[in-house]
């Protein structure tokens, strides 16, 4: 099985599991839940989680039932964060936007994605599930705190770098840590997976934000310079590469390294993938 086919299969597995979760949201006032998750259709955070898991797990323990619900949970939380961000932007008179979501529908859909993320994670039968719930909760709390800070005043460039770390960066960090945790990572190497996830996610968010002409609304960087944010993402990616080199002496991180570097190395310099 080649690397590219492996990524395609991982994405298809996540999509299939998401479909079962989102089916009840196809009608009524929850349609924004599916629309938001479908807009983020690359499944990069779920793939990051699964590849982190597979870097540690033995071939005999690589049961999709162990990790697929967790990958789904991360993608659902990603959709929740996007919906909450859209609402904050829509309600902020100081930010130009073209968002037209009906507020109550967006609120209900966001709540559905949030609770569904926890429900998906609870499907897993794993000795480390408690630690995974703690990580998912820490991610959610960080993102909410960042939204509160960012949309309560006009941020400066340093604040925007912190916002990038505390939203997309934390989501990526959580994805990598949950994947590694489910595979039984020890405390010595857990932080390196966190660094890998953070570096991947900041670079990928830069790609989505500036590569999409600013249409990605998870990150509205008011008054910030694109060059400064790309430099910050490059710094985080360099940290991720250093952690990957460390992990490669213990685990087979070849697929994870190719995934991270292939996805974001060009984007932090303003080069399209």
PEZI-V368473 format. One record per residue. N is the residue number from 1. SS is DSSP state (helix for helix, strand for strand, loop for the rest). PHI is phi in whole degrees, 0 to 359 (* if undefined). OMEGA is omega as a letter, one per 30 degrees, with the letter a starting at -180 (* if undefined). Layout:
N/SS/PHI/OMEGA ; N/SS/PHI/OMEGA
This chain:
1/loop/*/a ; 2/loop/279/l ; 3/helix/299/a ; 4/helix/298/l ; 5/helix/294/l ; 6/helix/300/l ; 7/helix/297/l ; 8/helix/299/l ; 9/helix/292/l ; 10/helix/299/a ; 11/helix/296/l ; 12/helix/296/l ; 13/helix/295/l ; 14/helix/295/l ; 15/helix/301/a ; 16/helix/296/a ; 17/helix/289/l ; 18/helix/298/l ; 19/helix/302/a ; 20/helix/293/l ; 21/helix/286/a ; 22/helix/272/a ; 23/helix/305/l ; 24/helix/294/a ; 25/helix/266/a ; 26/loop/277/a ; 27/loop/216/l ; 28/helix/71/a ; 29/helix/261/a ; 30/helix/252/a ; 31/helix/297/l ; 32/helix/296/l ; 33/helix/297/l ; 34/helix/294/a ; 35/helix/303/a ; 36/helix/291/l ; 37/helix/295/l ; 38/helix/291/l ; 39/helix/294/l ; 40/loop/267/a ; 41/loop/264/a ; 42/loop/279/l ; 43/loop/58/a ; 44/helix/294/a ; 45/helix/288/l ; 46/helix/294/l ; 47/helix/295/l ; 48/helix/301/l ; 49/helix/298/a ; 50/helix/292/l ; 51/helix/288/l ; 52/helix/296/l ; 53/helix/300/a ; 54/helix/289/l ; 55/helix/294/a ; 56/helix/253/a ; 57/loop/297/l ; 58/loop/284/l ; 59/helix/307/a ; 60/helix/289/a ; 61/helix/257/a ; 62/loop/276/l ; 63/loop/273/l ; 64/helix/305/l ; 65/helix/295/l ; 66/helix/281/a ; 67/helix/244/a ; 68/helix/300/l ; 69/helix/299/l ; 70/helix/291/l ; 71/helix/297/l ; 72/helix/296/a ; 73/helix/300/a ; 74/helix/295/l ; 75/helix/293/l ; 76/helix/293/l ; 77/helix/293/l ; 78/helix/299/l ; 79/helix/296/l ; 80/helix/302/a ; 81/helix/298/l ; 82/helix/295/a ; 83/helix/297/l ; 84/helix/296/l ; 85/helix/297/l ; 86/helix/302/a ; 87/helix/296/l ; 88/helix/297/l ; 89/helix/293/a ; 90/helix/296/a ; 91/helix/272/a ; 92/loop/265/a ; 93/loop/292/a ; 94/loop/269/a ; 95/loop/243/l ; 96/loop/286/a ; 97/loop/201/l ; 98/loop/236/a ; 99/loop/285/a ; 100/loop/226/a ; 101/loop/295/l ; 102/loop/288/a ; 103/helix/305/a ; 104/helix/294/l ; 105/helix/297/l ; 106/helix/294/l ; 107/helix/297/a ; 108/helix/296/a ; 109/helix/294/l ; 110/helix/297/l ; 111/helix/298/l ; 112/helix/297/l ; 113/helix/294/a ; 114/helix/297/a ; 115/helix/291/l ; 116/helix/293/l ; 117/helix/297/l ; 118/helix/291/l ; 119/helix/295/l ; 120/helix/297/a ; 121/helix/296/a ; 122/loop/290/l ; 123/loop/291/a ; 124/loop/279/l ; 125/loop/254/a ; 126/loop/211/a ; 127/loop/296/a ; 128/loop/257/a ; 129/helix/298/a ; 130/helix/302/l ; 131/helix/295/l ; 132/helix/293/l ; 133/helix/297/l ; 134/helix/298/l ; 135/helix/293/l ; 136/helix/298/l ; 137/helix/294/l ; 138/helix/297/l ; 139/helix/297/a ; 140/helix/299/a ; 141/helix/292/l ; 142/helix/296/a ; 143/helix/295/l ; 144/helix/298/l ; 145/helix/298/l ; 146/helix/293/l ; 147/helix/300/a ; 148/helix/300/a ; 149/helix/288/a ; 150/helix/290/a ; 151/loop/262/l ; 152/loop/263/l ; 153/loop/202/l ; 154/loop/282/a ; 155/loop/283/l ; 156/loop/268/a ; 157/helix/301/l ; 158/helix/300/l ; 159/helix/297/a ; 160/helix/292/l ; 161/helix/293/l ; 162/helix/295/l ; 163/helix/297/l ; 164/helix/298/l ; 165/helix/296/a ; 166/helix/273/l ; 167/helix/245/a ; 168/helix/301/a ; 169/helix/301/a ; 170/helix/290/l ; 171/helix/299/l ; 172/helix/293/l ; 173/helix/300/l ; 174/helix/297/l ; 175/helix/298/a ; 176/helix/295/a ; 177/helix/293/l ; 178/helix/297/l ; 179/helix/300/l ; 180/helix/293/a ; 181/helix/295/l ; 182/helix/298/l ; 183/loop/273/l ; 184/loop/91/l ; 185/loop/300/l ; 186/loop/270/a ; 187/helix/297/a ; 188/helix/297/a ; 189/helix/253/a ; 190/helix/302/a ; 191/helix/295/l ; 192/helix/293/l ; 193/helix/295/l ; 194/helix/299/l ; 195/helix/295/l ; 196/helix/299/a ; 197/helix/296/l ; 198/helix/295/l ; 199/helix/295/l ; 200/helix/300/a ; 201/helix/290/l ; 202/helix/294/l ; 203/helix/294/a ; 204/helix/294/l ; 205/helix/294/l ; 206/helix/300/l ; 207/helix/300/a ; 208/helix/293/a ; 209/helix/289/a ; 210/helix/271/l ; 211/helix/287/l ; 212/loop/262/a ; 213/loop/71/l ; 214/loop/83/a ; 215/loop/281/l ; 216/loop/280/a ; 217/loop/264/l ; 218/loop/294/a ; 219/loop/226/l ; 220/loop/251/a ; 221/loop/264/a ; 222/loop/287/l ; 223/loop/70/a ; 224/loop/258/l ; 225/loop/267/l ; 226/helix/302/a ; 227/helix/299/a ; 228/helix/295/a ; 229/helix/289/l ; 230/helix/294/l ; 231/helix/295/l ; 232/helix/294/l ; 233/helix/296/l ; 234/helix/296/l ; 235/helix/299/l ; 236/helix/295/l ; 237/helix/293/l ; 238/helix/299/l ; 239/helix/296/l ; 240/helix/296/l ; 241/helix/297/l ; 242/helix/297/l ; 243/helix/293/l ; 244/helix/296/l ; 245/helix/297/l ; 246/helix/296/a ; 247/helix/295/a ; 248/loop/294/l ; 249/loop/280/a ; 250/loop/242/a ; 251/loop/237/l ; 252/loop/272/a ; 253/loop/258/a ; 254/helix/299/l ; 255/helix/293/l ; 256/helix/298/a ; 257/helix/296/l ; 258/helix/297/l ; 259/helix/297/a ; 260/helix/296/a ; 261/helix/291/l ; 262/helix/290/a ; 263/helix/280/a ; 264/helix/239/a ; 265/loop/301/l ; 266/loop/284/a ; 267/helix/292/a ; 268/helix/287/l ; 269/helix/261/a ; 270/loop/86/a ; 271/loop/260/l ; 272/loop/292/l ; 273/loop/293/*
